[in-house]
Structures are given as structure tokens and as C-alpha cells.
Amino acid sequence: MTTNNPSKSGLLLLFLLSFFSPLLWAQSASDFFDKGNTAYEAQKFELAADNFNKALELKPNWEKAIYMKGKSKIELGLYNDALDCFAIVQNMNPADAEYEYYRGRTEWKLNRLTSAIQHLEKAILYDPQHFEAYQTLGYINQELRFFDEAKKYYDKALQTHPAFNATAFNKGKVKNNISDYKEALNEYNKAIAVESTDVMAFLNRGLLKEISLDNKGAYFDFNKCLKIDSTFTIAYYYRGIALSNLNNFKDAMKDLQKYIKKFPSDEDAKNKLETIRKKSAVK
């Protein structure tokens, strides 16, 4: 005679499956961390931050997960959140050059330039070969139009990372003759061919074109800088000058006003804006 009642062994199997199935499908902190890394490398930064956060829910003090979460937050433009992450890992490991570098880079994005410079210099103190720290200090000083200081940092960056010598990062190396302009222009072209988002290569190629009176070419390169990084304020200044040279005074004034809003003490920029206003009135 058959029965519909399950056997004791069947009931035990069902019980074990119901109990252990969630455990079988559960993901570890390492699983989430690996997913976060994969997403970060694919430039899916929101997904990366979410996975690093899940890893930290399971393993709250995981230094590397906190660090990677901070890097993801930078890419999302969530700079204060990123700073919180870097502050935590710096407490865990105070003398880490990478933590200082990313904290400095984040402070720069928040326009806290004094703090940014301090952290970047600490990164170099902990790692005298830190190419990116030298490079970023060059960016900051060039944006502030401290070209001598910028040149010093770019030269140091090239010394520590000779593979990047295709990019002649600074205008100061360009001598006042046409053959040198052409040679430097070729170097910038090579750099851009290798790295199409090299904002400094576009900026400096634009400066060369401005010197050689190629105002349309200069405008193109300064405009490209701002497409790559809309916070790269010095490009507004130079794009404004290029627009003025092309007699587009209205847009030139807008660009210089954007630059002056960030650097209100730049008297040279104010004088140029006033000159363009006068030209616009005469036109």
C-alpha cells in the first residue's frame, strides 16, 4: 500500500536544504570586493562603490575596501565622501604615500589648494618616486600660473617616470625659435596619440599654437581640455584669450569671468577682461 507522507529521510533532506541554501548562495566580503574591483576597472564607479560598501558591511575595517571605495567616490564627484574614506585609512596607516596622494588630489578637486599641496608633498616624502604626486603638483601650480614651480614639478615627474617623456609637460622648455616649436608640437601630438585624455598635453599644445598665432588651433585644444575636465579652470583663461583673438568677444568675456570667479585676485586676468570689454564696445 502506497502513502503520500514523505519519509523521514526526505523530511531531513528538505530541512537541510532550507537551512543551508541561503548559506550556499551567500557572498563573502571578498566576493563583493572582487566585484567592486571589476566594476572599477570597467569604469562603472557607482556599481564599484556599491560593492565595496557591501564588502565593508561584512568586514567593516577592511582597509583596502575603504580605500577603493574612496577612489570610486572621487570618480563619482563625491569628494567629501572620498575624503572620509581616505581619512579612515590614513588613521590605519599614517605613512602611506598613496593615501596622501589621493587625499591631496581630492582636496584639489574641492579647491582646497593649501591642503592639497600639503598632502601631495607628504606623498612625495613617503615615496620620492611618486610620479603622479609630482605631476599633480605641476597641474596645481600651472593652474595658479606659477609656471616656474610647475616646471620644477614636471621636470621631477619626468625624472621619476622617464616613460612619460613624450609629453613635454611645460611651456618653459620651449625655446624662442620655430624649429623648437615644431619639435615640441610633434611631442605633444605623440603624447595625445598615446593618451587622448592628457589634459596637460592639450593645454600645452594650445599654448604653442597661441604663440605661433594659430588661434583656431589654440581654441580647439583649450576647448578639448574643458571637455576632458570641466574643473580645469586655467583652460577657461586661455580659451578666453583664444576667443578674443578670434574676435568672439562675448564668449571670451564669459570664459575670463569663470576664471576670475575662482581666482579673484588675478589682476592680469581682470585687465585682460577689461581690454576685451573695450574691444567689444568698439566692434
N, C-alpha and C positions, 0 to 999 in steps of 0.2 A: 504494500500500500504506500503511495507517494504522499508527501507532505509539502506544503508551501512554506513552512518555517525554515529559516536559514539554519545551518549547522552552527555549532559553537565556534568552529574554526573560521567559518565565513564571517561571523559577527566580529571575531577578533581581528580579522583582516580589514574589515570596514573601519573598525575603531582606529587601528594603526594608521591607515591611510588618511583618515580625517585628522588625526593628530599630527602626523609628520608631513603632510602635503605642504602646508604653509612654510615649514622649515626647509623643504626641498627647493621651493621656489624663492625663498628669501635671498636678497642680495646683500653681500657684505660691504663694509666700508671701502675695501679695496676695489670691489666691482664698480661702485659709484665713482671712485677716484679715477679708475681707468677710463670709464665712460666720459668723465669730465675732461681728461687729457685728450681723448679722441675728438671730442667736440671742440676743444680749444684749438687744436691743430687744424681743424676744418673751419675755423673762424666762426663757429656757432657759439658765440660767447654767452648768450643768455642760457642756453642749454648747459654749457660748461659750468657756469656759476651755480645753476640748479643742482647739478650732480655733485659738485664739490660740497655744496651745502648739505646734501643728503649724506655724503660721506662723513661730514662733521657731526651730524645728528647721531650717528652710530659710534663715532670716535672723536669726541669734542676737541681734544687737544692735539690733533694731528697737524704738526707744524707745516708740512708740505701742502696739505689740503687748504689750510688757511692762506698760505702764500699764493697758491694757484687761484683761489677764489678772489684774492686781491687783484691779481693780474687780469682776471676776467672782468672785474668791476671797472678797471681802467678802460678796457676796450669798449665797455658799455657807456662810458662817460660818467660813471657813478664814482666820482673821485673821492668824496668823503667816505663812502663805504670802503673803497680801496685803502684809504689811509688807516681806517680802523683795523683792517686785516694786517697791514704792514706793521702797525704799532704793536699788535699782539705778538707777531713772530719776532720782532726786534727784542721784545722782553724775554723771549725764549732763547734767542741767540743774538746778543747785542753787537757782535763784531762781524756780522755777515755783510759782505760787500754788495751782494745782490739786493738784500733788503734795503740797504741805504740807497742804492741806485733807484729802485722802483719807488721808494718814498720820495726821493728828490724829484723824480720825473712827475709824480702825481702832484707834488707841491707846485711844480712849474705849470702844470695844466690849470691849477687853481690860481695862477698868477701870484703865488707867494714866493717871489723870486729869491729873497734873502734866505728863507728856509730851504728852498730848493738847492741853492748853491751850497749851503752848509752840508746837506745830506749827500750831495754828489761828491763834494770834496772828501767826506768821510769814506765814501765808497772807494775813492782812489787811495786813501790812506790804508784801507784794509786790503786793497788789491791794486797796486800801482800799474798793472797792465789792463785795467778795466777800460777797454776801448769805448764802450757806449757812454760811460760817465764823462770821459773827456769830450766826446762828440756832443753830448747834450749840453755841457758847459759852453761849448763853442756856439751851439744854437742860441742859448740864452744871451750870451754876450753879443752875438751878431744881431739878435732881435733888439737888444738895447743899443745897438750901433756902437758898441765898444769893440771896434774892429781889431785893434792891436791885441786885446785879450782873447778875442775869438780866434785870431790867427794862432796864438800860443797854444790854445787847447786843440785846435785842428791839427797842428803840427805834431803834438804829443799823441793824438789819436792815430795819426798815420805811422808814427814810430812804433806804437804798440801793436798795430794791426796793419802791416805792410800790404796785405792783400787788398786793402781798400785804396791803394794809392792811385787807382784810375780816376778817382774823384778828387780833383784839386779843390778842396773844400773852400778855400778862401780867396777873396779878391786880391789880397795883399801880395800874392805870389805872381800876379800878372804884371809884367813889365810894360813900359810905355812904348811898345812898337808893334806894328801889325803882325809880324811873324809870331810873336808871343801870344797875341790874342787868338790867332788861328790855332796855334798849338793847344792852348787852354780850352778853346771851344771844342776841339776834337776830343779832348779828355772828358769834358762834360757829356758830349754825345755818347762816348763809350760807356760812361757811368750810367746814363739814362737807359741805354740799350740793355744793360745788365739788370738794373733796378728801376723800373718805371715809376716808382713812388718815392724816389730820392728827392725830397723837397729841397734840400740844400743844393743839389746839382742843378735843379731848375732855377733856383734863386740866383745862383752864381752865373749860370749861363745867361740869364736875363740881364744881370749886371754887365756882363761882357757885351751883350747886344746893345745895351743902352750906351755904353762907351763908344761903340762903333756906329752909333746913330741908327741902328736898326730898331726903331721904336715899335713897329708892329710885332717883330720877333720878341722884343723885351716884354711887351704886354702879354703875349701868348704864354711866356714862361712864368711870369708873376701870377697870371690868372691860374695857371696849372698848379702852382704852389697852393693856392687857396682852395682849389678843388680837392687836393690831397689832404690839406689840413686847414680848415676854415679859421682855426685859432692862431695861425702863424701870422701875427699882427704886422710884422715888418713888411710882409708882402703887400699889404694894403698901401703902405707908404710908397713902395716902389711902383706898384701898379698905378697909383695915382699920378706919379711923375710921368710914367709912360703915356697915360691917357691925356695928360696935359700936353705932352709933346705931339700927340696926335690931334690936338685941338678939341678934344672931348672934355671941356672944362667942367661940365655939370657932374659927370661921373667921377672925374678926377677929384673934385671937392668932396664928394661923398666918401671916397676912399681915404683921403687925408683926414677927414673928420673922424672916421672909425679909428685910425691910428692914434690921433691926438686924444681921443676919449680914453685910450689905455695909457698913453704917455703924455699927460697934460703939461709936463714941464719941458717938452722938447720945443725950444724956441725956433730952431731951424725949420721944423715941420710947420709951425704956425706961420712963419714968414713966407714959406712956400705956398701955403694955403691962401694967404692974403694976396700974394702975387698972382695966383691963378684967379682969384675973385676979380682982381682988376682987369686981367686979360678977358675974362668972361663978360665984364661990363662993356668993354670996348668992342667986342665981337658983334 
